[in-house]
Amino acid sequence: MAKYECPCGYIYDPAEGDYDSGIEPGTAFEDLPEDWVCPKCGAEKGDFWKVG
């Protein structure tokens, strides 16, 4: 599964998920809720780009 980077430098890694937001490890970026935001800066999901 691909990682996605936020303009602030935060990288969403599906292998890690987003514990603080209740996102389980193994959750693909595409499967994140539409209202999910960057846990570091609050950027919207649409602001992220695919890396790696």
KELO-635307 format. One record per residue: residue number from 1; residue in three letters; chain; z, y negated, x of N, C-alpha, C, CB in turn. Coordinates in steps of 0.1 Angstrom, whole numbers, plus 2048, in hexadecimal, padded with zeros to 3 digits. Atoms other than C-alpha are relative to their C-alpha. Glycine has a CB too. Layout:
<nodes>
(node NUM ALA A (Z Y X) (Z Y X) (Z Y X) (Z Y X)) ...
</nodes>
This chain:
<nodes>
(node 1 MET A (800 80C 808) (800 800 800) (800 7F3 809) (80C 800 7F7)) (node 2 ALA A (802 80C 7F8) (7F7 7DE 80C) (80C 7F6 7FF) (7F3 7F8 7FC)) (node 3 LYS A (7F6 80A 800) (80F 7C3 816) (7FA 7F2 7FD) (807 7FF 80F)) (node 4 TYR A (805 80D 804) (80C 79F 809) (809 7F5 806) (7FF 7FF 7F1)) (node 5 GLU A (7F9 80B 7FA) (816 77F 81A) (800 7F3 7F7) (7FA 7FD 80D)) (node 6 CYS A (7FE 80C 807) (824 75F 80A) (7FD 7F4 80A) (80E 7FF 7FB)) (node 7 PRO A (802 80C 7F7) (81B 73C 818) (80C 7FD 809) (7FC 7F4 7F8)) (node 8 CYS A (7F4 803 7F8) (83F 73A 824) (802 809 80B) (80C 7FF 7F7)) (node 9 GLY A (7FE 7F6 7F5) (83B 758 83A) (807 80D 7FC) (808 7FA 80B)) (node 10 TYR A (7FA 7F4 806) (84D 771 824) (7F5 80B 7FE) (808 7FE 7F3)) (node 11 ILE A (80A 7F5 803) (83B 793 823) (807 80A 7F7) (7FC 807 80E)) (node 12 TYR A (7FC 7F5 809) (83F 7AA 805) (7FA 80D 805) (7FB 7FD 7F2)) (node 13 ASP A (804 7F3 7FB) (83F 7CD 812) (804 80A 7F5) (808 803 80E)) (node 14 PRO A (7FD 7F7 80A) (83C 7E7 7F7) (809 80B 804) (7F3 807 7FB)) (node 15 ALA A (7F7 7F6 7FB) (84F 800 80C) (80E 7FC 7FF) (7FD 804 80F)) (node 16 GLU A (7F3 805 801) (86D 7EA 80A) (804 7FB 7F2) (802 7F4 80A)) (node 17 GLY A (7FD 806 80D) (869 7DA 7E7) (807 7F3 802) (808 80A 7F8)) (node 18 ASP A (7F9 80D 7FF) (87E 7BC 7DF) (80E 803 7F9) (7F8 7F4 7F9)) (node 19 TYR A (7F3 7FB 806) (8A2 7C8 7DA) (807 7F5 7F8) (809 804 80C)) (node 20 ASP A (7F9 80B 807) (8B0 7A6 7D0) (7FA 7FD 7F2) (7FF 7F3 808)) (node 21 SER A (807 802 80D) (896 7A4 7B3) (7FF 80D 7F8) (7F2 7FA 803)) (node 22 GLY A (800 7F3 808) (89B 7C8 7A8) (7F3 808 801) (803 7FD 7F2)) (node 23 ILE A (80D 7F9 7FE) (879 7D4 7B6) (803 80B 809) (7F5 7F6 806)) (node 24 GLU A (7FD 7F3 7F9) (87C 7F8 7C1) (7F6 801 80C) (7FF 80B 7F7)) (node 25 PRO A (809 7FC 7F5) (86D 803 7E3) (7F5 809 7FA) (807 807 80B)) (node 26 GLY A (80C 7F8 805) (84A 812 7DD) (7F9 7F8 7F5) (805 80D 7FB)) (node 27 THR A (807 807 80B) (840 7F7 7C4) (7F5 7F8 807) (80A 7F6 7F9)) (node 28 ALA A (80B 808 7FB) (81D 7EA 7CC) (800 7F2 7FB) (7F3 807 7FB)) (node 29 PHE A (801 80E 803) (817 7C5 7CC) (7FA 7FE 7F2) (7F9 7F8 80B)) (node 30 GLU A (807 801 80D) (7FF 7C9 7AF) (809 803 7F4) (7F3 808 800)) (node 31 ASP A (7F8 7FB 80A) (81A 7D9 79B) (80D 7F7 7FE) (805 80E 802)) (node 32 LEU A (7F5 809 802) (833 7BD 79F) (7FF 7F8 7F3) (802 7F6 80C)) (node 33 PRO A (802 808 80C) (83B 7AA 77F) (7F9 7F3 803) (80E 7FD 7FA)) (node 34 GLU A (808 80D 7FE) (825 78B 77A) (809 7F4 802) (7F7 7FE 7F3)) (node 35 ASP A (7F6 80B 7FE) (844 775 77A) (808 801 80D) (809 7FF 7F4)) (node 36 TRP A (7F9 7FE 7F3) (850 782 79C) (7FC 7F5 809) (7FC 80E 806)) (node 37 VAL A (803 80B 7F6) (853 767 7B6) (806 804 80E) (807 7F3 7FB)) (node 38 CYS A (7FC 7FE 7F3) (859 766 7DB) (80F 7FE 801) (7F9 7F7 80A)) (node 39 PRO A (7F2 801 7FF) (87E 76D 7E2) (805 7F5 80A) (806 80D 803)) (node 40 LYS A (7FD 809 7F6) (87D 755 7FF) (7FE 7F1 7FC) (7F8 802 80D)) (node 41 CYS A (803 80D 803) (86C 736 7F1) (7FD 7FD 7F1) (7F4 7FB 808)) (node 42 GLY A (803 802 80F) (864 73C 7CC) (7F2 7FF 7FD) (807 7F5 7FB)) (node 43 ALA A (80F 801 803) (83E 73C 7D0) (7FC 80B 7F6) (7F8 802 80D)) (node 44 GLU A (805 7F6 80A) (82B 74E 7B4) (7F8 80B 807) (7F8 7F9 7F6)) (node 45 LYS A (807 7F4 7FC) (81B 770 7B8) (7F2 7FC 805) (800 80B 7F6)) (node 46 GLY A (80D 804 7FD) (7F9 75F 7B8) (7FE 7F9 80D) (7FA 7F8 7F5)) (node 47 ASP A (801 807 7F3) (801 74C 7D8) (7FF 809 80C) (80C 7F7 801)) (node 48 PHE A (800 7F6 7F5) (803 76C 7ED) (7F2 804 803) (809 80C 7FC)) (node 49 TRP A (80D 7FA 7FC) (7E6 77B 801) (803 80D 807) (7F8 7F6 809)) (node 50 LYS A (7FF 7F3 7FA) (7E0 79E 80D) (800 7FF 80F) (7F5 809 7FB)) (node 51 VAL A (800 7FF 7F1) (7E8 7A6 832) (800 80E 804) (80D 7F9 806)) (node 52 GLY A (801 7F2 7FB) (7E2 7C4 847) (7F7 809 7F9) (80D 805 800)) 
</nodes>
